[in-house]
Amino acid sequence: MNSSIPNDKITEDYDKKSHEIVRASLVANDESLEALTRFNAEFGSATLRILLKRVPLQKLHNQRKNLTDQTDRFLAQNQSYIDMQSAEVASGHADQQKFQSLQRMIDIRAKKIDELIEAQKKMDLEIKQAEIEFVKYVFGEMKAITVYTRPLLVCFKKELGLIFDEERYLRISDEAEAKITREFEEFLSAAASLS
C-alpha cells in the first residue's frame, strides 16, 4: 500500500468531476436531488473518515523509513571502520591499539544494526496488520456509499424516462455486492496468510 500518495491526489478525480455533480443537481427533480445530496454527503464524509484513518498508517510507514535510514547510516559507518582496519593491515605496521578500538566500534554498531533489523521486522508486521485493517475499513466505507448509489441511479433513470427493470437491477446489484464481498474476504484470508 502506498501511503506516500498525498491526500489531494486521492481525491483528485472526484474533485475534477465535482462541477458535473453540481450541473446534475441544477436540473434534477426533487427526488433525484435528494438522492444526489445524500450520496454527496455520505461520499464526502466517508472520504474524510478514510483520510483520517490513513494518518496512523502513514505514521507507521514514516517510522519504518526512519528505522531503515538509521540502519543505512550504521552500515555506512561500519563499512568505513572496516575500511580503516583494512588500511591498517595493508600498511604492514598496524597499530594494535587502534585496530582493537576500531573492532570495538564495529562490534557496537553491528549490535545496533541487529537491533534495528529486529525492530524493522516487528514494524513490518505491525504495518501489515494496520494495512489489512485499513483496507477492511475502506471496504466498509465503500459498501456504505453503495447504499446511496443505487437510489441515485434509480432516480436518474426514472427522471430521464429511461425504461429499465428496477427489481432486476437491484437483484443484480445485490448479487454483484455479494460476489465482491466474498472475493474481498478471500483477499483478506490470503493477505493474512502471507505473514
N, C-alpha and C positions, 0 to 999 in steps of 0.2 A: 504494500500500500504506500502510495507516495504522499506523505504528509507535508511535503515541501511546497505543494501547489498552493499559491496564495488564495485566500478566501474569495477575492473578487474574480479570480479565474474560474472558480467553481460555479459561481452564479452568472457568469458572463453570458452564456447562451440565453438564459431566462431574461436577463436584463435587456438583451438585444431585441427580444420578442415582446417586451412589455408594452410597447406602443401598439402592437397588434391587438393585445388584450384590451387596451383602452378603446381602440377603434370598435372592437366587437361589443364592448359594453355600451357604446353610444347608440348602436342600432338594435340592441337586444330587447326583447319584450320583458315584462316583469319577471316571469318565471325563469327565463334564461339568465337575466341579470342577477337574480338571487342565487342561482346555481353557480354562476361565474364568480360572484362576490365571495361565496362560501369557499369555492375552490382556491381563489387567490389568497384569502385569509389563511386557510389551512396550509397552503404551499409556503407562504411567507413565514408562518410560524414554524413549520417543520424545518425550513432552511435555517432559521435562526437556532433552533434546538440542535440541529446537526452540527452547525458550525461551533456552537458552544461545547457540544460533546466531543468535538475533534481536538479541542485545546489540550486536554491531558495527554492524548496520544502524540501530539506534536511535541509536547514537553518530554515525553519518554524518548522520542527519536533524537531530540537535541541532547539529552543526557547520554544516549548511546554514542552519538557522534563525539561528544566530549571524551568519553572513555577511549574511543578509537584514536583521537588526537593525542591523548596522553600516552597511550601505548606507543604510537609512532614516535613521539618525542623521546621516550625512554629507549626505544630500539635504536634510534639515531645516536643518542648519547653513548649507548653501549658499544655501538659499532666504532665510534671514534676512540673509545678506550681500548678496544681490541686492536684497532689500527696502531695506536700508540705502543701497545705491548709488542706488536709485531715489529715495529720500527726499532724498539729497544733490542729485541733479539737479533734482528738483522744487522744492527750496528756492530755486533761482536763483543761489545763491552757493556752489557746490560746492567743497570743499577738494580740490584736485587730488591732494595727497599722500595724504589719507585715501581718496579714490576709488581710487588705484593700489594702496594697501595692501589694500583690500577685494578688488580684482580679483586680486591675488596669492593671497589666501586662497581665493577662489573657484576659481582655476585649480588650486591644490594639492589642494583637495577633489574637484574634477572628475576629476583624475588618479586619486585614490584610489578614487573611485566606479567609474571604468572598470576598475581593477584588481579591485575587489570583484565587479563584474559578471562579469568573466572567470573569477574563482575560483568563482563560483556556477555558471557553465556547466560548468566542469570537475567540480565537485562533483555536479551533476545527472547527468552521465554515469556517474560513479563510483557514485552511488546506484542508478541504473537497473541497472547491471551487478550490483551487490550484491543488489538486489531479485530479479532474474532467478535468480541463484544460490540465494537463499533459497527462492524458490518451487520450484526444482528439488529442493532438499534436503527441503522439506516433502512434496513429491510422493513422493519416495523413501521417506520415513518412512511415509506413508500406505500405499504398496504393501507395505511390510514388515508393517504392522499387519494388512493384509488377509489375509496368510498365517495369522494367528491367528483371524480372524473366521470363516472357513469351517469349520474343525473345531468351533468353538464352536457354530455354528448346527446343524451336523450332529448333534453330541452332544445338544443340547437337543431337537431334533426326535425323535431316537431315544428319548431318555429319556421324552418326553411321549407316545410311542407314535403319533406322527403319521406317516401314510404319505406318503412323498414319494420321488421318483426321485433318489437321491443322485448318480448318474452324470450325469443331465440337469442337475441343479443345478450341479455342478462345471463342466460344459461351458459352461453359460450364464454362470457366473461368469467363466470364462476369456475368453469372448467379450466380456463387458462390460469386463473389465480391459484387454483388448487395444484395445478402442474408446477407452476413456478415455486410455490411453497414447498412441494415435495423435492424439487431439484435443489432448492436452497438448503433444505435440511441435509440432503446428500452432500452438498458442498461443505457444509459445516462439519459433518462427520469426517469427510476426507481431510479437511484442514486440521481438525483436532488430532487426527492420527499421524500427522506429519511431525509430531514432537519427538 
